[in-house]
Amino acid sequence: MYENILVPVAIDHGPRLRDVLNIARRLRAEGGQITVLTVVEAIPSYVSQYLPEGQEAATREAVRSDLEGDLQDAPDILIRIVTGHPGNAIVDFAAAHGVDCIVMHSHRPGLQDFFLGSTAARVVRHAPCSVHVVRES
């Protein structure tokens, strides 16, 4: 069983979030913590100059609000939003916060994933802890 579980979810997390959280709950030790993490990619400066001031903060707040709505019946879950490249940010967050297991959803890999690598593949290769990947059926 794991004390500190991280569940990274995409901004458009969809219906698979419940499945991943159920698995994380089964892996959690009594008294353990589950944190849902969403990574918002940074807006490049050449784009941000054309956006209204505070757009990045507004985007982060919209993402948080959406997750809070989806997880309103899950008071045992912490929500964290960070900015960065998803694969790197997930690994960095896990290392910085003493995560001992990452539970994440992954699509079926396509040919492009063998050349570019999916977020799940990057996390599996570089995570400082165990990683449990939930595949689509």
N, C-alpha and C positions, 0 to 999 in steps of 0.2 A: 504494500500500500504506500501511497505517496502523500507527503505533507503539503506540498506546494505545487499545484498543477496549473499550467498555463494553457489556455484554449485560444489560440489565435483565430480570428474570424475576419473574412473579407468584408468590406463595406456593404456589399450586396450579398450578405451571408445566406439568405434564403432559408428554406425549410429544414436544411440539414443541421442547423444549430442545435436543435433539441436532441437529435441523435448523438451528437458529439458531447453535449453536456451530460447526457445520461451515462455515457461511457466514462467520462471524467468523474462523475459522482461514484461510480462503482469502483474506480481505482483510488479514490480519495480515502486516506486514513481518517479515523475518527478524530474530529477536531482540525482536520486539514483545511486548506484554503484553495478555492478555484478562482482564477482571474481570467476574465475574457479580455483579450487584447485585440484592438483594431489598429492597423497602421495606415495612416493617411499619408500618401506620398506628398512630398514638398512641391509647392508650385514653383516652377523655374522663374527666376527673376525677369527674364524676357517676356514672360506671360503675366506675372503678378503686377507689373507696372501698369497694365491695362485693366486690372480688376479694381473694384471698389476697395477702399481701405478697410482692413479687418476681415477680408474674405476668407483667409485661411482659418482664423479663429471661428468665424461663423460656420465654416464647413465642419470643423472639429466638433462644435456644439451640436450641429445637426446630426452628426454621426452618433454622438453620445445620447442624444434624445431618442434616436431611433432604437439604439440598443437597450436603453432603459425601458422603452415601451415594450420591446420584445421580451425583456427579462423581468417585467414587473412582478411576476409571480415566482421569482427566484431570488429571494433576499440573501441567499448564501453565496451569491456570485458577486465578485468585485469587477468593476468595469474600468479599463484603462485605455486611453487613446494616446498614441505617440505618432510622431512625424518621422518619416524616413523611407528607406527602401525596405519593403516587407521582409524579405529573407534575412537581411542583416539586422533589422530592428527587432525581430522576434528573437534571434539568437542573442543579441546584446541585452535585451530585456531579461531573458532567462538567466543569463550570467550575472547581471547586476542585482537580481531580486531572489537569488537562491532557489530558483525553480528546480524541482527534481523530476518532473515529467511534463512533457508537452503532448497534448492530445489535439490533433488537427485533422480536418477533412481534406481530402484531395480528390481531384477528378481523375479519371482514367488517363494515363499519360498518352500523348500522341507523339508523332514523329518529332514535332518541334521541341518537345520536352527533352529529347535525347541530345539535342544540340544546344539548347538554351538553358534548360533546367527549370523546373517549376519551383515555386516557393517551398512546397513541401520537401522536394528533393534537396534544396539548399539547407533547409532546417535540419533534415536528417543527417546530412554530411557534417554540419558544423555545430550542432547543439552541444552544450556542455552537460547534457542530461539525457535520460531516456526519452524517446519520441514514439508515440503511438499514432499511426496514420490510419484514418478511417476512409476506406475507399467507397465510391459509389457502387451500387450493385449493377 
